[in-house]
Amino acid sequence: MARLTEEDKARNEAAVRAAMERVLSGDLPPGGKCDLKTLALMAGVTRTGFYPKKARDGSERPGTYEHLAEEFERRLRALQETGEIVDPRAAQIERLKAENAQLRKRLANRDEQLAELTEFKTLAISRLAAQHDEIERLRERATADGNVRSLPRRGGTPAIGSCS
């Protein structure tokens, strides 16, 4: 691979800085994230330039654009600390997490309410059944004793009140 000239490095650095501004403003390509991979793709440079290199003697030397990667990470962290979410996917994830938590809370409340209503229904039905049994028992006792007589109805006079 050919070595980069100073002119190429300067042109690539300008492209990386321009891409950095676009990425940090949230202008991401489809499927892109707010990371070094997307930054390199948008700038048209190789991603390896952002990372330190190993020399033949085993020592490390800085990557061609490592200082720009550090600047990008620092600016991204600063934006995140202020609460600004640059990556729309990250913002969507956060929104969905909050919505999920809200829906789980609503579901728990609804389950609790449903349990209370089921308990109330069971109690109401058992009370109605007990009242029905009591009415039936009283009717049987009244007819069994033989001491209950029907009252005669009045012919043409209307009833007073709501009874008819």
Secondary structure in CASP SS format (residue, H / E / C, confidence):
PFRMAT SS
TARGET T0000
AUTHOR 0000-0000-0000
METHOD secondary structure of the structure
MODEL  1
M C 1.00
A C 1.00
R C 1.00
L C 1.00
T C 1.00
E H 1.00
E H 1.00
D H 1.00
K H 1.00
A H 1.00
R H 1.00
N H 1.00
E H 1.00
A H 1.00
A H 1.00
V H 1.00
R H 1.00
A H 1.00
A H 1.00
M H 1.00
E H 1.00
R H 1.00
V H 1.00
L H 1.00
S C 1.00
G C 1.00
D C 1.00
L C 1.00
P C 1.00
P C 1.00
G C 1.00
G C 1.00
K C 1.00
C C 1.00
D C 1.00
L H 1.00
K H 1.00
T H 1.00
L H 1.00
A H 1.00
L H 1.00
M H 1.00
A H 1.00
G C 1.00
V C 1.00
T C 1.00
R H 1.00
T H 1.00
G H 1.00
F H 1.00
Y C 1.00
P C 1.00
K E 1.00
K E 1.00
A C 1.00
R C 1.00
D C 1.00
G C 1.00
S C 1.00
E E 1.00
R E 1.00
P C 1.00
G C 1.00
T C 1.00
Y C 1.00
E H 1.00
H H 1.00
L H 1.00
A H 1.00
E H 1.00
E H 1.00
F H 1.00
E H 1.00
R H 1.00
R H 1.00
L H 1.00
R H 1.00
A H 1.00
L H 1.00
Q H 1.00
E H 1.00
T C 1.00
G C 1.00
E C 1.00
I C 1.00
V C 1.00
D C 1.00
P H 1.00
R H 1.00
A H 1.00
A H 1.00
Q H 1.00
I H 1.00
E H 1.00
R H 1.00
L H 1.00
K H 1.00
A H 1.00
E H 1.00
N H 1.00
A H 1.00
Q H 1.00
L H 1.00
R H 1.00
K H 1.00
R H 1.00
L H 1.00
A H 1.00
N H 1.00
R H 1.00
D H 1.00
E H 1.00
Q H 1.00
L H 1.00
A H 1.00
E H 1.00
L H 1.00
T H 1.00
E H 1.00
F H 1.00
K H 1.00
T H 1.00
L H 1.00
A H 1.00
I H 1.00
S H 1.00
R H 1.00
L H 1.00
A H 1.00
A H 1.00
Q H 1.00
H H 1.00
D H 1.00
E H 1.00
I H 1.00
E H 1.00
R H 1.00
L H 1.00
R H 1.00
E H 1.00
R H 1.00
A H 1.00
T H 1.00
A H 1.00
D H 1.00
G C 1.00
N C 1.00
V C 1.00
R C 1.00
S C 1.00
L C 1.00
P C 1.00
R C 1.00
R C 1.00
G C 1.00
G C 1.00
T C 1.00
P C 1.00
A C 1.00
I C 1.00
G C 1.00
S C 1.00
C C 1.00
S C 1.00
END
